[in-house]
Structure formats: structure tokens, C-alpha cells
Amino acid sequence: MIRYALLCQDCEAEFEAWFSSSDGFDKQAAAGQLSCPQCHGAQVAKQIMAPAVSGTKKNVAPDPAKVFGKLAAKARQHVAENFDYVSDGFAHEARAMHFGETESRPIWGETTPDEREALVEEGVPATPLHPAFVPRPGPDDKDIH
């Protein structure tokens, strides 16, 4: 069986029909046995179609490690380009911005576990970054302690 997308040349209606073979369409068209379901006209032609052929390539799921690596690289680049590196002064800077002592801006840096816990208790918004997402400071940034 083969399915064709058809076009009525009288009213320009588009529709589909099944045939036993390519020759089956040609024979029915030549015998005037095809008609448009909308206007019942007999001027029906095949439309250009892409064949539905099963290929030899198999759909392979993407490698999760590669997907994560690309995501991590994009995140590192975004942080490096858009956030200020504040080294081990992160907790101090985050508090100052939260309490309105300094202007708010995107920052990244390091904290100790105790500083992280204190920030959470004080309601200071901060999110730890997974090591894969952390950019390396540039030569103009403070040293990491």
C-alpha cells in the first residue's frame, strides 16, 4: 500500500488517498476513477512528497556526559562573562547587597560551610555552584584561597 498526497486541480483542495501501488494510482487516474471529495472534480494529481523510507541510521540517545559537558561549558562561560568574582569575600558581598549596603550585582566566589549555612539562615539568596559549572578566575581576578 502507498499513500499519496493529492491535489484537486479544479478547486485546489488537498487530500490523501491510499493505493495498492504506484501503478494503481496511474490506472485509476487514466480510467477517470479518481474524484475530489470536496467538489467531485476528476482533475486529481499527485503532490510532491518526501518518501517515508526507513533509514539505516538508528536513533541513538545523546550521551548524557557530553550533554552535561556542553551545558557546564555554557554555564561557566555565562558566569565568567556576567558575574563579578569576589573570591572568599562572597558571604560579605552577598550580605551587603541583600541588606542594601551596596548596589546589587551578580557575583560568584567561595564560602565556608559555616558561611553558607549562615547565609541560608539570614535569608540571603545564594546558590552553590556545582564544581563543573564554576569558571576559573582570570588573571585580573583575586586569587582563590
DAPE-V480168 format. One record per residue. PHI is phi in whole degrees, 0 to 359 (NA if undefined). PSI is psi in degrees with one decimal (999 if undefined). D_CENTER is the distance of its C-alpha to the mean C-alpha in whole Angstrom. Layout:
BEGIN
PHI;PSI;D_CENTER + PHI;PSI;D_CENTER
END
This chain:
BEGIN
NA;146.3;37 + 222;138.3;34 + 253;131.3;33 + 243;143.1;33 + 274;126.4;31 + 242;158.6;34 + 225;128.2;36 + 279;122.0;39 + 280;-10.0;40 + 276;-50.8;43 + 246;-0.2;40 + 65;22.3;37 + 288;141.9;36 + 252;137.5;33 + 203;173.6;33 + 238;154.8;33 + 208;151.0;35 + 261;143.0;36 + 225;154.9;39 + 293;-26.7;40 + 193;176.7;40 + 297;-39.7;39 + 297;-32.0;43 + 299;-42.2;43 + 297;-49.3;41 + 302;-42.5;44 + 294;-43.4;47 + 292;-38.2;46 + 295;-43.9;45 + 296;-33.4;48 + 275;-0.8;50 + 72;26.5;49 + 268;-1.1;47 + 261;141.1;44 + 214;152.2;44 + 288;130.9;41 + 290;-16.0;40 + 268;-51.9;40 + 249;-4.3;43 + 66;17.5;45 + 290;155.5;45 + 261;-2.5;46 + 273;79.5;44 + 248;132.3;41 + 229;154.3;39 + 287;142.9;36 + 267;160.4;33 + 291;131.5;31 + 223;152.9;28 + 274;131.8;26 + 292;145.4;27 + 269;82.8;26 + 251;131.6;27 + 282;128.0;25 + 273;176.3;25 + 270;-16.6;26 + 286;138.6;22 + 262;143.1;21 + 288;115.0;18 + 250;130.0;17 + 295;143.3;15 + 296;149.4;13 + 290;118.2;16 + 303;-35.9;15 + 295;-39.3;17 + 291;-41.2;15 + 298;-46.2;11 + 296;-40.7;13 + 300;-42.6;15 + 294;-42.1;13 + 297;-44.9;11 + 297;-40.5;15 + 297;-41.7;16 + 295;-42.0;13 + 295;-44.1;15 + 302;-45.3;18 + 297;-43.8;18 + 299;-46.5;17 + 296;-45.8;20 + 299;-37.4;22 + 276;-23.5;22 + 240;-7.2;22 + 241;146.7;24 + 273;133.2;28 + 275;122.4;29 + 245;15.4;32 + 54;-136.1;33 + 277;7.5;35 + 268;14.7;36 + 303;-49.7;32 + 300;-44.4;34 + 298;-48.7;37 + 296;-42.4;34 + 297;-42.4;32 + 297;-45.5;35 + 300;-41.7;37 + 291;-42.3;34 + 298;-39.1;33 + 267;9.6;37 + 77;15.4;37 + 280;-25.8;39 + 224;162.7;37 + 292;139.5;34 + 287;139.2;31 + 202;158.7;28 + 285;129.3;25 + 227;163.1;27 + 211;152.6;26 + 180;-156.3;29 + 244;153.3;31 + 221;160.2;33 + 274;164.5;35 + 302;-38.3;35 + 294;-41.2;38 + 296;-42.0;36 + 301;-45.3;33 + 296;-41.7;35 + 296;-40.6;37 + 300;-43.0;34 + 298;-46.7;32 + 298;-33.6;36 + 276;-5.6;36 + 78;19.2;33 + 281;120.3;32 + 290;119.8;28 + 204;141.1;27 + 234;124.7;24 + 294;141.1;25 + 264;137.9;22 + 296;141.4;22 + 308;-29.8;24 + 292;-21.3;21 + 264;-7.5;19 + 277;122.3;22 + 286;162.7;23 + 271;133.2;27 + 300;145.7;29 + 280;176.3;30 + 295;-22.5;34 + 273;-9.3;34 + 276;159.8;33 + 296;156.9;35 + 291;145.7;36 + 281;132.3;34 + 264;999;37
END
